[in-house]
Amino acid sequence: MPPSSTRPIVYDCQERHAVSLPLDHLLLPNGSLNILPAVSSKSYFDIDCRGNTLSFIAGKYVGLIPINDRILIDVKPKIPVKSLTRLIEIAGEEVGVLDFFERNYQEQPTFDQSVLDLVIKTLLVQLRAIEQEGLYKIYGRVSRSGIFRPRINFARTLQTQWSRGNFTRTHFDLFEYSRDNPLNRLLKYTLWYCGNFAGLRVRNSETRNALAFFFNLLDQVPLDKSLSFVPAVQWTLKNDQIPVLRGYYNDIARTCLFLVGNRSISLEVRGDDISFLSFVLNLEDVFEKYIRNLLKGADLTAQPGLRVLNGNTEIQSYLFSDSRTVKILPDIVIKKDKTVLLLADVKYKPKLSEVDRYQIIAHACSMSVNKAVIILPAFAGGQSGLIRRGCVGRGNGIELFEYHFKVDVDLRLEEEKFIAQIFVMI
């Protein structure tokens, strides 16, 4: 994102709601809209023109999203952040980032694993400068022994060489331009830490490969697990001792210190403590994976042969019995041995449309399933729990249910209730 001479204006907005922005902040001198291509090409917002304003309607994405160098929209989730971090953790979803835009965060005292992906991705973006500009090197004094060189260390030479008759060998001191310095030791340790501990959460092979690539660049730097280099790095940053030509090491060092210090940030409150890439979450993906993984992680030992499958990847079915031209992709398929007992679709939206109902009914009819449920989030004041909507067809028709999953309460209690009611259905 290009630098701005003035502080950008931040507009607050809640998911699925709209915020109106004045046209004079969005128009270029030639009359075209000043919206970042990386934003306009994504479905972060629907845009509606009304009078002298543009209405930006937030959808399934939350996070601080730049519109241009003057305007930011902070899309906040309806789900409390405490609940949101649990959803992310169970879903196994990596926190998405806008790799073209950094923002400030407020540090928080408690460690939150859900932000590790965000910080690691920030570090990898910062390390691109090393790939382009090179590693930081300093002149350091080293002692060696061998054939005569300038700067003889006479005391050590007399003690270890000449006193034993080795007049052709000396101990000498010299200065070398070396990669081995506190900043690179910090970086190597951080990359090792990410690969061995934080990296256990990283499912993206591209991220793991990038960590390994930069780790290998530091093959001449010792891996110092004692963290003895930390005070030297902190002093270097405090006293602004990094050369201007290697200024990119300032951000790299701060991010590394953040990671190895097991510190965390708030995804809810804006602050000015530290700068990382702006996070962005696709709540539709997070909620779907969360619900599926809840059911997959439930105790199924009471019913041998019972399996919870991802209908998008783990099972193959088609809409028509006599044609394989149209695949169907239900979110969740629960089977016992070879029999499908229940289909479930997960919808992250405030209310369902008829199309949502027609879709799962068609899937259930195609797969000869007589029970189907649509799962959607619920908030205070709305319906919650399992609701039977009715039976489609006569005789052995399709029973259609909805489960309104409360996400603004104690999630552990709601999860137990949800799992129990789903398995009672089958």
SULZIMO-V139096 format. One record per residue. N is the residue number from 0. RES is the residue in one small letter. OMEGA is omega in radians with two decimals (999 if undefined). Layout:
[[N	RES	OMEGA] [N	RES	OMEGA]]
This chain:
[[0	m	-3.08] [1	p	3.13] [2	p	3.13] [3	s	-3.13] [4	s	3.12] [5	t	3.14] [6	r	-3.11] [7	p	3.11] [8	i	3.13] [9	v	3.06] [10	y	3.11] [11	d	-3.12] [12	c	3.07] [13	q	3.13] [14	e	3.14] [15	r	3.08] [16	h	-3.07] [17	a	3.00] [18	v	-3.10] [19	s	-3.12] [20	l	3.14] [21	p	-3.09] [22	l	-3.09] [23	d	3.06] [24	h	-3.01] [25	l	-3.08] [26	l	3.01] [27	l	-3.14] [28	p	3.14] [29	n	3.09] [30	g	3.13] [31	s	-3.11] [32	l	3.11] [33	n	3.11] [34	i	-3.12] [35	l	3.13] [36	p	-3.13] [37	a	3.09] [38	v	-3.10] [39	s	-3.12] [40	s	3.11] [41	k	-3.14] [42	s	3.11] [43	y	-3.10] [44	f	2.81] [45	d	-3.06] [46	i	-3.11] [47	d	-3.13] [48	c	3.12] [49	r	3.13] [50	g	-3.12] [51	n	3.14] [52	t	2.97] [53	l	3.13] [54	s	3.10] [55	f	-3.07] [56	i	-3.12] [57	a	3.13] [58	g	-3.03] [59	k	-3.10] [60	y	3.03] [61	v	-3.13] [62	g	3.08] [63	l	-2.98] [64	i	3.13] [65	p	3.03] [66	i	3.00] [67	n	-3.08] [68	d	-3.14] [69	r	-2.97] [70	i	2.99] [71	l	3.03] [72	i	3.13] [73	d	-3.12] [74	v	-3.08] [75	k	3.12] [76	p	3.01] [77	k	-3.14] [78	i	3.06] [79	p	-3.06] [80	v	3.10] [81	k	3.10] [82	s	-3.09] [83	l	3.14] [84	t	3.09] [85	r	3.09] [86	l	-3.12] [87	i	-3.08] [88	e	-3.11] [89	i	3.13] [90	a	-3.07] [91	g	-3.07] [92	e	3.03] [93	e	3.07] [94	v	3.12] [95	g	3.14] [96	v	2.95] [97	l	-3.00] [98	d	3.09] [99	f	-3.01] [100	f	3.05] [101	e	3.11] [102	r	3.12] [103	n	3.13] [104	y	3.01] [105	q	3.11] [106	e	3.06] [107	q	-3.01] [108	p	-3.08] [109	t	-3.11] [110	f	-3.12] [111	d	-3.08] [112	q	-3.07] [113	s	-3.13] [114	v	-3.10] [115	l	-3.14] [116	d	3.14] [117	l	-3.08] [118	v	3.13] [119	i	3.13] [120	k	3.06] [121	t	3.13] [122	l	-3.11] [123	l	3.07] [124	v	3.12] [125	q	-3.10] [126	l	3.06] [127	r	3.13] [128	a	3.10] [129	i	3.13] [130	e	-3.09] [131	q	-3.00] [132	e	3.11] [133	g	3.13] [134	l	3.09] [135	y	3.12] [136	k	3.08] [137	i	3.01] [138	y	3.12] [139	g	-3.13] [140	r	3.12] [141	v	3.11] [142	s	3.11] [143	r	3.06] [144	s	3.13] [145	g	3.12] [146	i	-3.04] [147	f	3.03] [148	r	3.03] [149	p	-3.14] [150	r	3.12] [151	i	3.00] [152	n	-2.98] [153	f	-3.10] [154	a	-3.12] [155	r	3.13] [156	t	3.11] [157	l	-3.07] [158	q	-2.95] [159	t	-3.05] [160	q	-2.99] [161	w	3.13] [162	s	3.14] [163	r	3.09] [164	g	3.12] [165	n	-3.03] [166	f	3.13] [167	t	-3.12] [168	r	3.14] [169	t	2.88] [170	h	-3.09] [171	f	3.09] [172	d	3.05] [173	l	3.11] [174	f	3.13] [175	e	3.07] [176	y	-2.90] [177	s	3.02] [178	r	-3.08] [179	d	3.11] [180	n	-3.07] [181	p	-3.12] [182	l	-3.14] [183	n	3.05] [184	r	3.07] [185	l	-3.12] [186	l	-3.12] [187	k	3.13] [188	y	-3.12] [189	t	3.12] [190	l	3.07] [191	w	3.13] [192	y	-3.14] [193	c	-3.12] [194	g	-3.03] [195	n	-3.09] [196	f	3.13] [197	a	-3.10] [198	g	3.10] [199	l	3.12] [200	r	-3.05] [201	v	-3.12] [202	r	-3.09] [203	n	-3.10] [204	s	3.11] [205	e	3.10] [206	t	3.13] [207	r	3.13] [208	n	3.12] [209	a	3.08] [210	l	-3.13] [211	a	-3.13] [212	f	-3.10] [213	f	3.07] [214	f	-3.13] [215	n	3.07] [216	l	-3.08] [217	l	-3.06] [218	d	-3.14] [219	q	-3.14] [220	v	-3.14] [221	p	3.03] [222	l	-3.06] [223	d	-3.09] [224	k	3.14] [225	s	-3.09] [226	l	-3.13] [227	s	-3.11] [228	f	-3.02] [229	v	3.13] [230	p	3.13] [231	a	3.12] [232	v	3.14] [233	q	3.11] [234	w	-3.14] [235	t	3.14] [236	l	-3.10] [237	k	-3.08] [238	n	3.05] [239	d	-3.05] [240	q	3.12] [241	i	-3.13] [242	p	-3.11] [243	v	-3.12] [244	l	3.11] [245	r	-3.09] [246	g	-3.14] [247	y	3.09] [248	y	3.12] [249	n	3.14] [250	d	3.14] [251	i	-3.11] [252	a	3.14] [253	r	3.11] [254	t	3.12] [255	c	3.11] [256	l	3.10] [257	f	-3.10] [258	l	-3.06] [259	v	3.10] [260	g	-3.13] [261	n	3.09] [262	r	-3.10] [263	s	-3.14] [264	i	3.09] [265	s	3.04] [266	l	-3.07] [267	e	-3.02] [268	v	3.06] [269	r	-3.14] [270	g	-3.10] [271	d	-3.07] [272	d	-3.06] [273	i	-3.06] [274	s	3.04] [275	f	3.02] [276	l	3.11] [277	s	3.12] [278	f	3.03] [279	v	-3.10] [280	l	2.99] [281	n	-3.02] [282	l	3.07] [283	e	3.14] [284	d	-3.11] [285	v	-3.07] [286	f	3.12] [287	e	-3.13] [288	k	3.10] [289	y	-3.12] [290	i	-3.12] [291	r	-3.11] [292	n	3.02] [293	l	-3.12] [294	l	3.11] [295	k	-3.10] [296	g	-3.13] [297	a	-3.13] [298	d	-3.10] [299	l	-3.05] [300	t	-3.14] [301	a	3.14] [302	q	3.14] [303	p	3.11] [304	g	-3.12] [305	l	-3.13] [306	r	3.04] [307	v	-3.02] [308	l	3.01] [309	n	-3.10] [310	g	3.12] [311	n	-3.01] [312	t	-2.97] [313	e	-3.14] [314	i	-3.10] [315	q	3.14] [316	s	-3.04] [317	y	-3.06] [318	l	-3.06] [319	f	-3.12] [320	s	-3.09] [321	d	-3.13] [322	s	3.10] [323	r	-3.10] [324	t	-3.08] [325	v	3.06] [326	k	2.98] [327	i	-3.02] [328	l	3.07] [329	p	-3.07] [330	d	-3.06] [331	i	3.07] [332	v	3.09] [333	i	-3.08] [334	k	2.91] [335	k	-2.98] [336	d	-3.12] [337	k	-3.08] [338	t	3.06] [339	v	-3.11] [340	l	-3.03] [341	l	2.97] [342	l	3.09] [343	a	2.99] [344	d	-3.13] [345	v	-3.11] [346	k	3.07] [347	y	-3.13] [348	k	-3.09] [349	p	3.09] [350	k	-3.07] [351	l	3.02] [352	s	3.09] [353	e	3.13] [354	v	3.11] [355	d	-3.14] [356	r	3.13] [357	y	-3.10] [358	q	-3.07] [359	i	3.07] [360	i	3.12] [361	a	3.11] [362	h	-3.12] [363	a	3.12] [364	c	-3.11] [365	s	-3.09] [366	m	3.11] [367	s	3.11] [368	v	-3.10] [369	n	3.05] [370	k	3.13] [371	a	-3.12] [372	v	3.03] [373	i	-3.07] [374	i	-3.14] [375	l	-3.10] [376	p	3.08] [377	a	-3.14] [378	f	-3.08] [379	a	3.11] [380	g	-3.14] [381	g	3.08] [382	q	3.08] [383	s	3.12] [384	g	-3.07] [385	l	3.14] [386	i	3.08] [387	r	-3.10] [388	r	3.12] [389	g	-3.12] [390	c	3.12] [391	v	-3.13] [392	g	-3.13] [393	r	3.11] [394	g	3.11] [395	n	-3.13] [396	g	-3.11] [397	i	3.06] [398	e	-3.12] [399	l	3.14] [400	f	2.93] [401	e	3.00] [402	y	3.12] [403	h	-3.00] [404	f	-3.10] [405	k	-3.10] [406	v	3.14] [407	d	3.09] [408	v	3.05] [409	d	-3.01] [410	l	-3.10] [411	r	3.10] [412	l	3.13] [413	e	3.12] [414	e	3.12] [415	e	3.13] [416	k	-3.12] [417	f	-3.11] [418	i	-3.14] [419	a	-3.08] [420	q	3.11] [421	i	-3.08] [422	f	2.99] [423	v	-3.12] [424	m	-3.04] [425	i	999]]
